[in-house]
Amino acid sequence: MEGGDEGGIDRVVDSKDLQQQSKALDKLTDRVEDRQLDSTRVQEAMASIASSAEADANAMRLRWIRCVNALFRSLNESYRLIKRIWGKRTLREKELAAVKINAADVDIIANELELDKKVAERTLREHKGDAVAAIRHLLH
C-alpha cells in the first residue's frame, strides 16, 4: 500500500506542479499578449500621426494652391486693365497726332515759357492747336 500512497502523493505533487506551471505559462502568455497589444497600439498611434501629418500637408498644399490661383486672377485682372488703359492711351496718342498744329506756335510757346519743345507741342495738340488756350493752361 505504501506504493499506492506514494502514487497518490505523486499525483497531488504533480497536480500542484502542473498548477504552478500553468500559472507561470499564463503569466508568460499574458505578458506576450500585453506586448502584442502595446505594439498594436503603438502601430495604430503611428498610423494616426502619419495620417494626421498627411492631412495637414494636404491642407497646406490646398491653401498654397488657393493663394497662387488668387494671385494669378489678380495678375490677369491687372493685365486686362493695363491692356485697356494702354489701348485708350494709344487711341489718345493717335487722336493727338492727327491734330494739325503750327510749328511756329510750338517755337513761340517753348521759347517764351522756357519749356521743352515736346511739352509745348503736346500741350498745343491737347488744346487742338489753339495757342492761346495752350498758353493759358501752361500758366495756370
Disulfide bonds with the S-S distance in Angstrom:
none
